[in-house]
Amino acid sequence: MTTQKTKLKKRFRLLAKYSFALLFIICITQCTPSKDISDDSRSVIGQSNFIFSGTIVKMNASNIDVSTNDPTAIVLVDEVIDAIPPYDQMKGKEITVLLASDRDRKPGEKEVFYTMGWYYGKTLGVKEIPNNLKEVIVSDHKNRIAEERFNIENDSLSAELKRASVVVLGTIVETDIKDEKVPPFGSEHDPEFRKASIEIKEVLKGDISENLIDVYYASSVDVMWSESPKPMKDQEGIFLLHLDQAPAIFKMQGYTMLDIRDIQPPENLANIQSLLNK
């Protein structure tokens, strides 16, 4: 179980890393924190990409070049609890936190901050996620958060498994097959659909009797499709195949794999079988 959680956590970090640029753009254009308070730890952790224990250095202060009327604080990062790059390198550094509330805080106070990216320059600025979680760090804090990350990952994968028409364990035997029935989209965001052939070892979901099955994927590396799976020849895995996954404008006929979750490593088989049986 521990090994499985570690692997899922690594995949979460990879996904979060790919999403960093988009997250940064969104965050920097929305400087006012929400006033809605959540005591749902999974929700708070799911929204956070930098969780750390810190000491407040100065209230109503900032060391970044951004103006805001909302409360801020300069905070010393004492310990990184959970973070994506480059936040995982912030231990011992002073950063600016855009606080979620104006509750009374004083210099010297230590607490756990649940935050997301807001500003990245010479120094770092993060936005606190509104929450009612414990402010003090506990001995198994990292383990608790790893558990929640595991649950978040599983919830997401479970939803994608339910949407999939077919799920198979197999091997990619051919890729980059052009299909004349799928004309170019005529846009800079053309997904450049190609077909891959999968040799099926085991059908986990769906009614498939063939030994080989074809699936379309987006071969384009355009920003719109960069995170879409790019199967490789001889790749072994668990493949989630969908009907009606592609937007109707593409008029696709056949199975597709367009979501980052649609290719899973073979070692995730037991977990996927468990999720399918729920």
C-alpha positions as MATLAB code, in Angstrom:
seq = 'MTTQKTKLKKRFRLLAKYSFALLFIICITQCTPSKDISDDSRSVIGQSNFIFSGTIVKMNASNIDVSTNDPTAIVLVDEVIDAIPPYDQMKGKEITVLLASDRDRKPGEKEVFYTMGWYYGKTLGVKEIPNNLKEVIVSDHKNRIAEERFNIENDSLSAELKRASVVVLGTIVETDIKDEKVPPFGSEHDPEFRKASIEIKEVLKGDISENLIDVYYASSVDVMWSESPKPMKDQEGIFLLHLDQAPAIFKMQGYTMLDIRDIQPPENLANIQSLLNK';
ca = [
       0.000    0.000    0.000;
       2.832    2.382    0.900;
       4.575    1.771   -2.447;
       1.323    2.382   -4.293;
       0.759    5.648   -2.442;
       4.294    6.791   -3.251;
       3.814    6.122   -6.945;
       0.480    7.897   -7.031;
       1.958   10.839   -5.173;
       4.761   11.054   -7.754;
       2.204   11.096  -10.560;
       0.254   13.810   -8.773;
       3.420   15.894   -8.504;
       4.084   15.385  -12.223;
       0.572   16.452  -13.128;
       0.832   19.454  -10.823;
       4.148   20.412  -12.390;
       2.634   20.403  -15.892;
      -0.212   22.568  -14.643;
       2.043   25.121  -12.929;
       2.191   27.662  -15.774;
      -1.591   27.784  -16.180;
      -2.108   27.893  -12.427;
       0.331   30.815  -12.193;
      -1.562   32.833  -14.827;
      -4.874   32.223  -13.088;
      -3.540   33.053   -9.644;
      -1.759   36.264  -10.558;
      -4.902   37.679  -12.148;
      -7.061   36.883   -9.119;
      -5.461   38.608   -6.155;
      -8.510   38.678   -3.887;
      -8.863   35.536   -1.764;
     -12.247   33.910   -1.413;
     -13.998   34.537    1.894;
     -15.652   31.113    1.849;
     -14.230   28.958    4.633;
     -13.936   25.185    4.164;
     -13.199   22.645    6.884;
     -13.007   19.820    4.349;
      -9.358   18.775    4.499;
      -9.478   16.985    1.144;
     -10.841   20.078   -0.567;
      -8.249   22.356    1.042;
      -5.352   20.019    0.272;
      -6.627   19.493   -3.258;
      -6.522   23.236   -3.897;
      -3.069   23.640   -2.341;
       0.206   23.118   -4.154;
       2.431   24.439   -1.359;
       1.775   23.400    2.241;
       4.330   24.462    4.810;
       4.978   25.278    8.441;
       6.084   28.879    8.842;
       6.823   31.695   11.238;
       5.225   35.087   10.715;
       7.999   37.669   10.367;
       5.976   40.810    9.679;
       2.269   41.523    9.275;
       0.791   43.792    6.608;
       4.023   43.554    4.678;
       5.259   42.129    1.396;
       8.573   41.400   -0.314;
       7.121   41.061   -3.825;
       6.253   43.713   -6.392;
       2.469   43.334   -6.317;
      -0.051   45.760   -4.839;
      -3.131   44.504   -3.001;
      -5.569   45.836   -0.431;
      -5.950   42.414    1.154;
      -3.999   41.338    4.252;
      -0.513   40.005    3.652;
       2.383   38.774    5.752;
       6.035   38.002    5.246;
       6.508   34.438    6.470;
       9.659   32.395    7.053;
       9.273   28.865    5.688;
      10.366   26.577    8.539;
       9.454   23.251    6.951;
       8.033   22.200    3.594;
       5.272   19.675    4.231;
       3.952   19.135    0.703;
       4.907   21.019   -2.451;
       5.483   20.947   -6.189;
       8.637   22.397   -7.783;
       9.894   25.065   -7.293;
       8.088   25.483   -3.956;
       9.802   22.411   -2.531;
      13.042   24.446   -2.370;
      11.662   27.238   -0.186;
      12.748   26.016    3.251;
      14.550   28.774    5.153;
      13.326   31.547    2.837;
      11.016   34.457    3.518;
       7.982   34.647    1.248;
       4.840   36.749    0.990;
       1.515   35.154    1.883;
      -1.754   36.717    0.730;
      -3.846   35.839    3.759;
      -7.330   34.379    3.467;
      -8.680   36.366    6.406;
      -7.884   39.369    8.564;
      -7.912   37.401   11.826;
      -5.402   38.537   14.411;
      -1.926   37.182   13.766;
       1.298   38.374   15.321;
       4.991   38.235   14.386;
       6.678   35.184   15.857;
       3.584   32.981   15.620;
       4.034   29.608   13.935;
       1.360   27.832   11.934;
       0.698   25.566    8.982;
      -0.110   27.419    5.759;
      -2.144   25.825    2.954;
      -1.401   27.864   -0.145;
      -1.344   27.993   -3.935;
       0.933   29.865   -6.346;
       0.329   33.580   -6.774;
       3.573   35.313   -7.744;
       6.994   34.006   -8.698;
       9.904   36.393   -9.218;
      13.009   37.144   -7.154;
      10.918   36.106   -4.163;
       7.791   33.996   -3.891;
       4.203   35.042   -3.277;
       1.482   32.545   -2.418;
      -2.243   32.759   -1.735;
      -3.616   31.111    1.394;
      -6.502   28.682    0.888;
      -9.386   29.533    3.261;
      -9.694   26.777    5.833;
     -10.528   25.798    9.400;
      -7.804   23.168    9.659;
      -5.427   22.925   12.602;
      -2.895   25.723   12.582;
      -0.166   23.766   14.351;
       1.936   21.057   12.748;
       1.505   17.534   14.088;
       3.923   14.608   13.993;
       2.188   12.749   11.166;
       1.202   15.810    9.130;
       3.077   14.654    6.016;
       1.522   11.198    6.210;
      -1.969   12.634    6.589;
      -1.512   14.864    3.551;
      -0.016   11.991    1.528;
      -3.121    9.975    2.418;
      -5.385   12.766    1.202;
      -3.350   13.110   -2.015;
      -3.815    9.373   -2.543;
      -7.573    9.693   -1.992;
      -7.800   12.693   -4.338;
      -5.895   10.798   -7.025;
      -8.114    7.755   -6.590;
     -11.322    9.807   -6.722;
     -10.145   11.396   -9.962;
      -9.128    8.070  -11.494;
     -12.382    6.449  -10.381;
     -14.387    9.142  -12.182;
     -12.367    8.614  -15.372;
     -12.836    4.839  -15.157;
     -16.592    5.320  -14.952;
     -16.523    7.517  -18.067;
     -14.440    5.003  -20.029;
     -16.317    2.647  -22.351;
     -13.528    0.070  -22.333;
     -10.553   -0.545  -20.050;
      -7.861   -3.004  -21.104;
      -4.491   -4.255  -19.940;
      -2.200   -4.575  -22.921;
       0.724   -3.435  -25.039;
       0.974   -0.764  -27.725;
       2.131   -2.556  -30.865;
       1.883    0.315  -33.350;
       1.516    4.109  -33.207;
       1.362    7.167  -35.457;
      -1.089    5.565  -37.867;
      -2.650    8.214  -40.104;
      -6.331    7.790  -40.882;
      -7.622    9.503  -44.027;
     -11.113    9.419  -42.537;
      -9.949   12.014  -40.015;
      -9.083   15.147  -42.006;
      -6.897   17.966  -40.603;
      -8.820   20.317  -38.347;
      -7.451   23.440  -40.050;
      -6.410   25.249  -36.892;
      -3.210   25.915  -34.974;
      -4.851   23.809  -32.252;
      -5.321   20.808  -34.530;
      -4.997   17.709  -32.319;
      -3.381   15.843  -35.234;
      -5.223   12.637  -34.447;
      -3.329    9.410  -35.001;
      -4.236    5.799  -34.301;
      -2.474    3.338  -32.053;
      -3.034   -0.411  -31.952;
      -3.224   -2.183  -28.608;
      -2.628   -5.894  -28.170;
      -5.048   -6.875  -25.423;
      -3.892   -9.059  -22.575;
      -6.969   -8.648  -20.364;
     -10.273   -6.797  -20.632;
     -11.023   -5.044  -17.359;
     -14.182   -3.245  -18.486;
     -16.364   -3.516  -21.570;
     -17.333   -6.214  -24.032;
     -14.351   -6.765  -26.313;
     -13.571  -10.077  -28.005;
     -10.766   -8.955  -30.352;
      -7.102   -9.393  -29.548;
      -6.249   -6.021  -31.099;
      -8.045   -2.723  -30.727;
      -7.381    0.670  -32.327;
      -7.615    3.952  -30.474;
      -7.165    7.570  -31.543;
      -4.887    9.933  -29.645;
      -3.800   13.543  -30.103;
      -0.233   13.539  -31.424;
       0.009   17.343  -31.351;
       2.235   19.008  -28.745;
       0.235   22.235  -28.978;
      -0.575   23.708  -25.567;
      -4.160   22.493  -25.872;
      -3.052   18.886  -26.337;
       0.371   18.742  -24.678;
      -0.913   16.767  -21.678;
      -2.946   14.377  -23.783;
      -1.425   10.851  -23.730;
       1.180   10.045  -26.382;
       1.389    6.234  -26.522;
       4.716    4.666  -27.515;
       5.392    1.418  -29.322;
       5.944   -1.525  -26.945;
       4.489    0.483  -24.059;
       2.710   -1.741  -21.567;
      -0.102   -0.333  -19.525;
      -3.749   -0.074  -18.639;
      -5.621    1.872  -21.287;
      -8.917    3.724  -20.761;
     -10.763    3.963  -24.063;
     -13.670    6.333  -24.609;
     -16.495    6.851  -27.050;
     -17.783   10.419  -27.416;
     -14.797   11.789  -25.502;
     -13.654   14.138  -28.259;
     -15.609   17.377  -28.756;
     -18.382   16.937  -31.329;
     -16.700   19.385  -33.712;
     -14.102   16.724  -34.541;
     -16.763   14.187  -35.577;
     -14.665   11.299  -34.296;
     -15.757    7.713  -34.855;
     -14.014    5.177  -32.651;
     -12.240    4.983  -29.342;
     -10.069    7.821  -28.059;
      -7.541    8.398  -25.272;
      -7.324   12.148  -24.689;
      -7.114   12.536  -20.917;
      -3.842   12.346  -18.999;
      -5.400    9.602  -16.832;
      -6.192    7.368  -19.811;
      -2.849    5.547  -19.691;
      -1.990    3.937  -16.368;
       1.122    1.910  -15.474;
       0.698   -1.884  -15.194;
       1.630   -1.786  -11.505;
      -1.597    0.123  -10.856;
      -3.639   -2.920  -11.916;
      -4.767   -4.019   -8.448;
      -5.857   -0.501   -7.539;
      -7.785   -0.092  -10.799;
      -9.499   -3.456  -10.374;
     -10.542   -2.381   -6.893;
     -11.929    0.912   -8.177;
     -13.832   -0.820  -10.981;
     -15.423   -3.204   -8.480;
     -16.748   -0.421   -6.238;
];
